[in-house]
């Protein structure tokens, strides 16, 4: 079966090369017919699991389409060549070709297809190079935003933000979340703005920037319905506990369903949040002094209280 498909592919390549030849009666290569034959060869090689040869056929198809000024079809062929590289686990090279395809889609005037290609490239490389995936998702978001497809842009930005948090690139994550929140506010999806505020606050506190976290909550009071929401109350309680170095209060808020059922990356930020000073709950001043003076002092205080009433109330 594989041998049969390989032979079939080779026949298509031979036909393609024939279409490209020129002579006394044929001055111009037939790029369109050649591209069709290279495409058929690529499919046959792919079915025979000869991915490297399939990739080469796709690249020849793309070149023929480019020579024929058919940018959209050339981009499709480059994208297919990238998918052959994916099958060979050559992911960075695959992403490079898909990026090239996306640029051609943009040049051809099909930005939606370009953004979808960028998203596909991001998914391919996410586990190998999260940094590259973030870049691709942000590019896709920018294309969608330019086309006023804000919901798709938000989906891409959300992926980028989560990867930034996962990679502990918290300064960039804070900016990405702010961008998300601004667009959600623009499309009047206010409940999601509240959730993004929680994520922002957690990121800022992990950056040890209490001032930025507090400012983030204060600015969110301008979002309709935020003041008086359970999200707002929880954040105020969280900031109070963090400021007072009360680990118990912080942990209680971060273990509440409101925080635990967020996207996994943000929930983890909550569960690993430790207040400054080692997370020791503040004691009352008297208790702190007694502890410093030792057991004898505590016992002496108890004796004094007993002596005060030893003669009775009269």
C-alpha positions in Angstrom: 0.0 0.0 0.0 2.8 2.5 1.0 4.8 1.6 -2.1 1.8 2.1 -4.3 1.2 5.6 -2.8 4.9 6.5 -3.2 4.8 5.6 -6.9 1.6 7.6 -7.3 3.3 10.6 -5.7 6.3 10.3 -7.9 4.0 10.2 -11.0 2.4 13.5 -9.9 5.8 15.1 -9.4 6.9 14.1 -12.9 3.7 15.6 -14.3 4.3 18.8 -12.3 7.9 19.2 -13.6 6.6 18.7 -17.1 4.1 21.5 -16.6 7.0 23.8 -15.5 9.1 23.1 -18.5 9.2 25.7 -21.3 10.1 25.3 -25.0 9.8 26.8 -28.4 6.0 26.5 -28.4 5.5 27.0 -24.6 7.1 30.2 -23.4 5.6 30.3 -19.9 5.4 27.6 -17.2 2.0 26.3 -16.3 2.3 27.1 -12.6 -1.4 26.4 -11.8 -1.3 22.9 -13.2 2.1 22.2 -11.6 0.8 23.3 -8.2 -2.2 21.0 -8.5 0.1 18.0 -9.2 2.5 18.9 -6.3 -0.5 19.0 -4.0 -1.7 15.6 -5.1 1.9 14.3 -4.6 1.9 15.7 -1.1 -1.3 13.9 -0.2 0.0 10.6 -1.6 3.3 10.9 0.3 1.4 11.8 3.5 -0.8 8.7 3.1 2.4 6.6 2.7 3.7 8.3 5.9 6.6 9.8 4.0 6.3 13.1 5.8 9.6 14.6 4.7 8.8 14.0 1.0 5.3 15.3 1.6 6.7 18.5 3.1 9.0 19.0 0.1 6.0 18.5 -2.2 4.0 21.1 -0.2 6.9 23.6 -0.5 7.1 23.1 -4.3 3.3 23.6 -4.4 3.6 26.8 -2.4 6.3 28.1 -4.7 4.2 27.4 -7.8 1.3 29.2 -6.3 3.5 32.2 -5.4 4.8 32.4 -9.0 1.2 32.3 -10.1 0.3 35.2 -7.7 -2.1 33.0 -5.8 -1.1 34.0 -2.3 -4.0 32.4 -0.4 -3.3 28.9 -1.9 0.5 29.4 -1.4 -0.2 30.2 2.3 -2.3 27.0 2.5 0.5 25.0 1.1 3.1 26.5 3.5 0.7 25.7 6.4 0.4 22.1 5.2 4.2 21.8 5.0 4.3 23.0 8.6 1.9 20.2 9.6 4.2 17.7 7.9 7.0 19.0 10.1 4.7 18.6 13.1 4.3 14.9 12.3 8.1 14.7 12.3 8.2 16.4 15.7 10.2 19.3 14.2 8.0 21.9 16.0 10.0 25.1 15.8 10.4 24.6 12.0 6.7 23.9 11.7 5.8 27.1 13.6 8.2 29.1 11.3 6.3 27.9 8.2 2.9 28.5 9.7 4.0 32.0 10.7 5.0 32.6 7.1 1.6 31.4 6.0 -0.1 33.8 8.3 1.8 36.7 6.9 0.7 35.7 3.4 -2.9 35.4 4.6 -2.7 39.0 5.8 -1.1 40.2 2.6 -3.9 38.4 0.7 -6.5 40.3 2.8 -7.8 37.3 4.8 -6.9 38.3 8.4 -9.2 35.9 10.1 -7.4 33.0 8.5 -4.1 34.5 9.5 -5.2 34.7 13.2 -6.4 31.1 13.2 -3.1 30.0 11.7 -1.2 31.9 14.5 -3.4 30.2 17.1 -2.7 26.8 15.6 1.0 27.5 15.7 0.7 28.6 19.4 -1.0 25.3 20.3 1.8 23.4 18.5 4.6 25.0 20.4 3.0 25.7 23.8 4.6 22.8 25.6 8.0 23.2 24.0 8.4 26.9 24.0 5.7 28.8 26.1 7.5 32.1 25.4 7.0 31.6 21.6 3.4 30.5 22.2 2.7 33.7 24.2 4.0 35.8 21.3 1.9 33.9 18.8 -1.3 34.2 20.9 -0.7 38.0 21.3 -0.2 38.4 17.6 -3.4 36.5 16.9 -5.2 38.7 19.5 -3.9 41.8 17.8 -5.2 40.6 14.4 -8.6 39.8 15.8 -8.8 43.1 17.6 -8.0 45.0 14.4 -10.9 43.2 12.8 -13.1 44.1 15.8 -13.6 40.5 16.6 -13.2 41.2 20.3 -14.4 37.9 21.7 -11.8 36.0 19.7 -9.2 38.5 20.7 -10.0 37.9 24.4 -9.7 34.2 23.9 -6.2 34.6 22.6 -5.2 37.1 25.3 -6.6 34.8 28.0 -4.3 32.0 26.7 -1.3 34.4 26.8 -2.1 35.6 30.3 -2.3 32.1 31.7 0.9 31.0 30.1 2.7 34.1 31.5 1.4 33.3 35.0 2.5 29.7 34.6 6.0 30.8 33.5 6.1 33.3 36.5 6.5 36.2 34.1 4.3 38.2 36.4 5.1 41.7 35.3 4.0 40.8 31.7 1.0 38.8 33.1 -0.2 41.9 35.0 -0.2 44.0 31.7 -1.9 41.2 29.8 -4.7 40.9 32.4 -5.2 44.7 32.3 -5.6 44.5 28.5 -8.2 41.7 28.9 -10.1 43.6 31.6 -10.2 46.7 29.4 -11.8 44.8 26.5 -14.3 43.0 28.8 -15.3 46.4 30.1 -15.6 47.7 26.6 -18.0 44.9 25.6 -19.8 45.4 29.0 -19.1 42.0 30.3 -18.8 43.3 33.9 -18.9 40.0 35.9 -15.8 38.8 34.0 -14.1 42.1 34.8 -14.5 41.2 38.5 -12.8 37.9 37.9 -10.0 39.5 36.1 -9.6 41.9 39.0 -9.1 39.0 41.3 -6.5 37.5 39.0 -4.7 40.9 38.8 -4.6 41.3 42.6 -3.2 37.8 43.0 -0.5 38.5 40.4 0.4 41.8 42.1 0.6 40.3 45.5 2.9 37.5 44.2 5.0 40.4 42.8 5.1 41.8 46.3 3.4 44.9 45.1 0.6 45.6 47.6 0.2 49.2 46.3 -0.6 48.0 42.8 -3.0 45.4 44.1 -4.8 48.0 46.2 -4.9 50.5 43.3 -6.3 47.7 41.0 -9.3 47.2 43.4 -9.8 50.9 43.9 -9.9 51.5 40.1 -12.4 48.7 39.7 -15.0 50.6 41.8 -15.8 52.4 38.5 -17.0 49.1 37.0 -20.8 48.9 37.3 -21.8 46.5 40.1 -18.3 45.8 41.4 -18.7 47.7 44.6 -21.0 45.5 46.8 -20.3 42.3 44.8 -18.9 39.2 46.6 -15.7 39.6 44.5 -15.2 43.1 45.9 -15.8 42.0 49.5 -13.4 39.1 49.1 -10.7 41.2 47.7 -11.0 43.8 50.5 -10.8 41.0 53.0 -7.7 39.6 51.2 -5.9 42.9 51.1 -6.7 43.5 54.8 -5.3 40.1 55.7 -2.2 40.6 53.6 -1.6 44.1 55.0 -2.0 42.9 58.6 0.2 39.8 57.9 -2.6 37.6 58.8 -2.0 34.3 57.0 -5.1 32.7 58.4 -7.4 35.4 56.9 -5.5 35.3 53.5 -5.7 31.5 53.3 -9.4 31.5 54.2 -10.2 33.9 51.3 -7.9 32.1 48.9 -9.5 28.7 49.8 -13.1 30.1 49.2 -15.0 28.7 46.2 -14.7 32.2 44.6 -11.0 31.7 44.3 -10.6 27.9 44.1 -12.8 27.6 41.0 -11.0 30.2 38.9 -8.8 29.1 36.0 -6.3 26.6 37.4 -3.3 28.9 37.0 -4.9 31.7 39.0 -6.3 29.3 41.6 -2.7 28.1 42.2 -1.6 31.7 42.8 -4.2 32.0 45.5 -3.3 28.7 47.2 0.4 29.5 47.2 0.0 33.1 48.4 2.1 33.8 51.6 2.0 37.1 53.4 5.1 39.1 54.3 6.9 38.2 57.5 6.6 34.5 57.1 2.9 34.4 57.4 2.7 34.6 61.2 -0.7 35.8 62.4 -0.4 39.0 64.4 -1.0 38.7 68.2 -2.4 41.3 70.5 0.3 43.6 72.0 -0.2 42.2 75.6 0.2 38.6 74.4 3.3 39.6 72.5 4.8 41.3 75.6 3.9 38.3 77.9 5.6 35.9 75.4 8.7 38.1 75.4 8.9 38.1 79.2 8.5 34.4 79.5 6.3 32.0 81.5 7.3 33.6 84.8 5.9 37.0 83.8 2.6 35.4 82.6 2.4 33.6 86.0 3.1 36.8 87.9 0.2 38.5 86.0 -2.2 35.7 87.0 -1.1 36.0 90.7 -1.7 39.8 90.6 -5.3 39.2 89.2 -5.9 36.6 92.0 -4.6 39.0 94.8 -6.8 41.8 93.6 -9.9 39.9 94.6 -8.4 37.8 97.4 -10.1 40.0 100.1 -13.5 39.7 98.6 -15.6 42.3 96.9 -16.0 44.5 100.0 
